[in-house]
């Protein structure tokens, strides 16, 4: 697919990738947050759209601003113009991108949306249950509209979240009230995004998106796939152990210590950090071993370690 720049400003841009099919469908994909957001990332269409030969409209943002800027109206107009000739539009978004998909669902004429662990708002007055994102709201520096005020409250589709994450559960409840036609799929201990366990088993968001495009989505099948995958999933056991800490501390700490030694680099870091935050002395040693072994650790690790040590 060749990138075609339809709109670009200092805050957001819209990139089209022409597919090979003739279905008259398009996917509008809203970018999720990145570790460092100081400019645009290279534009890449989602792989499921490549497989299906669909046109893709990729909405990117230069900063972690939840697609809000002085030029939001221009972005909405660009989306409306770009989607005008399609028979059907599907919008997708994870986390911050989920908010964008809802907010601009009317502008892009979406009939269905795929939302994975989305936010409804990060304004403290609207989402007091999500304090970790309140500082990010301050940095946006402008009001955050409720998504139904700009979007289409009658849009269909699916919202997938992990109900064991309090903030994600709170956002899902607010979205359910504002967008009543969405199917809700709760995947306990799936993490953020809630499809991590499915992804480990090769049944991830791409398969779900394909079903949404074909309008054959089966929420019960997604839940069944999650249940089938959880026993072998390191992500599942990581999130289960974290959640169990208050009531089953010794067992949870033992499981975290095991994951911090035997998991992937990501799992080892998350488990070691959980030990450190729980006051277990093994956490510091296991994280030190990991950092000695990883050649180029993600920059976010250092920031999160610093916060844990300060807090």
VMD Tcl script that draws the C-alpha trace (Angstrom):
set ca {
  {0.00 0.00 0.00}
  {1.18 3.51 -0.86}
  {0.56 6.33 1.60}
  {-1.52 9.30 0.42}
  {-1.52 12.36 2.68}
  {-5.06 13.76 2.87}
  {-4.62 16.19 5.74}
  {-1.69 17.28 7.89}
  {-1.37 19.94 10.53}
  {0.97 20.41 13.48}
  {-1.28 18.28 15.71}
  {-2.98 15.55 13.64}
  {-2.78 14.08 10.18}
  {-4.87 11.76 8.00}
  {-3.17 9.23 5.74}
  {-4.91 6.98 3.20}
  {-3.69 3.60 2.01}
  {-5.54 2.24 -1.01}
  {-6.42 -1.43 -0.80}
  {-6.71 -3.99 -3.56}
  {-10.36 -4.90 -3.07}
  {-13.61 -3.48 -4.39}
  {-15.83 -3.95 -1.33}
  {-16.68 -0.27 -0.94}
  {-15.54 -0.45 2.67}
  {-12.92 1.55 4.51}
  {-11.27 1.21 7.91}
  {-10.56 4.37 9.90}
  {-7.81 3.50 12.37}
  {-7.05 5.87 15.25}
  {-3.52 5.67 16.58}
  {-2.97 4.61 20.19}
  {-0.53 6.30 22.53}
  {3.18 5.70 22.05}
  {6.00 5.68 24.58}
  {7.41 8.97 23.31}
  {5.03 11.22 21.40}
  {6.93 14.21 20.05}
  {6.06 14.22 16.37}
  {4.49 11.76 13.98}
  {5.42 8.10 13.82}
  {5.90 6.33 10.46}
  {2.46 5.59 9.01}
  {1.59 1.89 8.82}
  {-1.81 0.39 7.95}
  {-3.20 -2.38 10.21}
  {-2.32 -5.85 9.00}
  {-5.89 -7.14 9.00}
  {-6.83 -4.44 6.47}
  {-3.94 -5.49 4.25}
  {-5.18 -9.08 4.32}
  {-8.70 -7.99 3.38}
  {-7.57 -5.51 0.72}
  {-9.46 -2.65 2.36}
  {-8.78 1.05 2.07}
  {-7.34 2.43 5.31}
  {-7.62 5.95 6.68}
  {-5.03 6.26 9.43}
  {-5.54 9.09 11.93}
  {-2.28 10.00 13.64}
  {-1.49 12.50 16.35}
  {1.85 14.12 17.05}
  {1.31 14.20 20.81}
  {-0.67 12.42 23.49}
  {-3.62 14.80 23.11}
  {-6.55 12.40 22.60}
  {-7.00 13.87 19.09}
  {-7.97 17.26 20.51}
  {-6.38 20.44 19.21}
  {-7.26 23.88 17.83}
  {-7.66 22.10 14.47}
  {-10.11 19.40 15.62}
  {-12.81 20.81 13.33}
  {-10.44 20.61 10.35}
  {-9.67 16.97 11.16}
  {-13.39 16.19 11.37}
  {-13.97 17.86 8.00}
  {-11.09 15.93 6.43}
  {-12.56 12.66 7.74}
  {-16.01 13.53 6.41}
  {-14.62 14.29 2.95}
  {-12.38 11.22 2.88}
  {-15.17 8.79 3.79}
  {-17.98 10.34 1.72}
  {-17.80 7.84 -1.15}
  {-17.58 4.61 0.86}
  {-20.61 2.38 1.30}
  {-19.49 1.40 4.80}
  {-16.90 2.61 7.28}
  {-15.45 0.72 10.26}
  {-13.49 2.64 12.91}
  {-10.96 1.10 15.29}
  {-9.02 2.35 18.28}
  {-7.19 1.16 21.40}
  {-7.00 3.22 24.61}
  {-6.60 6.87 23.49}
  {-7.50 5.75 19.96}
  {-10.78 4.34 21.25}
  {-11.76 7.80 22.46}
  {-10.86 9.16 19.03}
  {-12.93 6.52 17.24}
  {-16.00 7.43 19.30}
  {-15.43 11.19 19.15}
  {-15.12 11.24 15.34}
  {-17.55 8.38 14.61}
  {-20.13 10.79 13.19}
  {-17.59 12.72 11.12}
  {-16.25 9.56 9.49}
  {-19.72 7.99 9.10}
  {-18.75 4.85 11.00}
  {-21.39 2.13 11.12}
  {-19.38 -0.03 13.53}
  {-16.42 0.52 15.84}
  {-13.87 -1.79 17.45}
  {-12.78 -0.35 20.80}
  {-10.16 -2.05 22.96}
  {-9.69 -0.67 26.49}
  {-10.86 2.83 25.47}
  {-11.23 5.95 27.59}
  {-14.48 7.90 27.81}
  {-12.71 10.98 29.16}
  {-9.65 11.71 31.28}
  {-11.08 14.94 32.71}
  {-10.95 14.54 36.52}
  {-14.45 16.02 36.77}
  {-15.83 13.27 34.51}
  {-13.49 10.35 35.25}
  {-12.35 10.70 38.89}
  {-11.69 6.94 38.86}
  {-8.68 7.35 36.51}
  {-6.17 9.47 38.49}
  {-3.16 8.16 36.56}
  {-4.32 10.08 33.47}
  {-5.37 13.33 35.14}
  {-1.94 14.87 34.59}
  {-2.22 14.04 30.89}
  {-5.54 15.88 30.78}
  {-3.85 18.96 32.20}
  {-1.19 18.77 29.48}
  {-3.84 18.67 26.74}
  {-4.67 22.21 27.80}
  {-8.21 22.35 26.47}
  {-11.68 21.03 27.36}
  {-12.32 17.36 26.60}
  {-15.76 16.87 25.03}
  {-17.77 13.82 25.96}
  {-17.48 11.51 22.94}
  {-21.23 11.36 22.30}
  {-21.34 15.16 21.92}
  {-19.40 14.94 18.64}
  {-19.82 11.27 17.81}
  {-22.75 9.07 16.83}
  {-24.45 7.60 19.93}
  {-26.15 4.99 17.73}
  {-22.94 3.54 16.31}
  {-22.68 -0.24 16.60}
  {-19.71 -2.48 17.22}
  {-17.86 -3.88 20.20}
  {-16.01 -2.64 23.28}
  {-13.48 -5.01 24.84}
  {-12.01 -4.31 28.27}
  {-10.51 -5.92 31.35}
  {-13.03 -5.45 34.19}
  {-10.30 -6.11 36.78}
  {-8.68 -2.78 35.87}
  {-10.76 -0.24 37.79}
  {-10.14 2.67 35.40}
  {-10.98 0.63 32.30}
  {-14.12 -0.68 34.00}
  {-15.20 2.87 34.81}
  {-14.66 4.06 31.24}
  {-16.59 1.08 29.86}
  {-19.57 1.88 32.09}
  {-19.71 5.51 30.92}
  {-19.40 4.46 27.28}
  {-22.17 1.88 27.72}
  {-24.54 4.59 28.92}
  {-23.66 6.96 26.07}
  {-23.42 4.42 23.23}
  {-26.13 1.81 23.97}
  {-25.76 -0.23 20.76}
  {-22.21 -1.39 21.49}
  {-21.61 -4.99 22.52}
  {-19.45 -5.22 25.63}
  {-16.96 -8.04 26.05}
  {-15.26 -8.29 29.44}
  {-12.00 -10.28 29.43}
  {-10.83 -10.60 33.07}
  {-7.07 -10.27 33.59}
  {-6.58 -9.50 29.91}
  {-4.59 -6.38 30.76}
  {-4.36 -3.09 28.90}
  {-5.06 -3.66 26.09}
  {-7.51 -6.34 27.14}
  {-6.64 -8.48 24.10}
  {-3.10 -9.32 25.29}
  {-4.04 -12.89 26.23}
  {-5.75 -13.44 22.87}
  {-2.73 -12.02 21.07}
  {-0.38 -14.49 22.77}
  {-2.55 -17.31 21.43}
  {-2.65 -15.93 17.88}
  {-6.32 -14.95 18.25}
  {-5.80 -11.22 18.67}
  {-7.42 -8.03 17.57}
  {-6.87 -8.67 13.86}
  {-9.24 -11.65 13.87}
  {-11.81 -9.67 15.81}
  {-11.51 -6.76 13.39}
  {-12.01 -9.06 10.40}
  {-15.22 -10.39 11.95}
  {-16.40 -6.83 12.57}
  {-15.72 -5.90 8.94}
  {-17.76 -8.91 7.77}
  {-20.45 -8.15 10.39}
  {-20.06 -11.67 11.82}
  {-18.75 -10.69 15.25}
  {-19.63 -13.17 18.02}
  {-18.95 -11.77 21.51}
  {-19.38 -15.22 23.07}
  {-16.67 -16.62 20.80}
  {-14.24 -13.88 21.91}
  {-14.89 -14.78 25.55}
  {-14.43 -18.48 24.80}
  {-11.13 -17.83 23.02}
  {-9.93 -15.82 26.02}
  {-10.85 -18.63 28.42}
  {-9.09 -21.19 26.25}
  {-5.91 -19.11 26.04}
  {-5.54 -17.97 29.63}
  {-3.86 -21.05 31.13}
  {-0.79 -20.70 28.91}
  {-0.75 -16.90 28.93}
  {2.03 -15.15 30.84}
  {0.10 -11.89 30.62}
  {-2.94 -13.51 32.22}
  {-0.91 -14.86 35.14}
  {0.86 -11.51 35.55}
  {-2.39 -9.57 35.86}
  {-3.97 -12.27 38.02}
  {-1.04 -12.13 40.46}
  {-1.12 -8.33 40.60}
  {-4.82 -8.33 41.38}
  {-4.41 -11.07 44.02}
  {-1.80 -9.15 46.03}
  {-4.19 -7.56 48.58}
  {-5.88 -10.86 49.53}
  {-3.34 -13.57 48.71}
  {-0.07 -11.74 49.16}
  {2.33 -14.65 49.66}
  {1.05 -16.69 46.71}
  {0.89 -13.62 44.49}
  {4.44 -12.55 45.37}
  {5.74 -16.06 44.67}
  {4.08 -16.07 41.25}
  {5.41 -12.61 40.43}
  {8.93 -13.67 41.43}
  {8.67 -16.67 39.11}
  {7.44 -14.52 36.21}
  {10.21 -11.98 36.86}
  {12.74 -14.74 36.21}
  {11.17 -16.86 33.48}
  {8.97 -14.59 31.35}
  {9.68 -12.49 28.30}
  {11.57 -9.24 28.87}
  {8.29 -7.33 29.10}
  {6.78 -9.80 31.56}
  {9.96 -9.87 33.64}
  {9.95 -6.09 33.90}
  {6.27 -5.84 34.81}
  {6.53 -8.61 37.40}
  {9.72 -7.18 38.89}
  {8.15 -3.74 39.08}
  {5.09 -5.19 40.82}
  {7.39 -6.81 43.39}
  {9.22 -3.53 43.92}
  {5.98 -1.60 44.37}
  {4.76 -4.25 46.82}
  {7.86 -3.77 48.97}
  {9.36 -7.17 48.16}
  {13.16 -6.99 48.23}
  {13.43 -9.49 45.37}
  {12.06 -6.87 42.98}
  {15.16 -4.67 42.93}
  {17.53 -7.60 42.39}
  {15.45 -9.16 39.62}
  {15.05 -5.83 37.82}
  {18.79 -5.21 38.09}
  {19.46 -8.61 36.50}
  {17.03 -7.84 33.70}
  {18.56 -4.45 32.93}
  {22.02 -6.04 32.81}
  {20.78 -8.50 30.18}
  {18.67 -6.25 27.92}
  {20.79 -4.42 25.35}
  {18.44 -1.52 24.61}
  {15.68 -1.30 27.25}
  {12.64 0.86 26.45}
  {12.91 4.44 27.71}
  {9.63 4.02 29.57}
  {11.25 1.48 31.88}
  {13.54 4.10 33.42}
  {10.67 6.52 33.98}
  {8.48 3.89 35.59}
  {11.31 2.66 37.78}
  {11.97 6.20 38.95}
  {8.31 6.70 39.85}
  {8.23 3.40 41.73}
  {11.35 4.26 43.71}
  {10.00 7.71 44.56}
  {6.54 6.52 45.48}
}
mol new
graphics top color blue
foreach p $ca { graphics top sphere $p radius 0.5 }
foreach p [lrange $ca 0 end-1] q [lrange $ca 1 end] { graphics top cylinder $p $q radius 0.2 }
display resetview
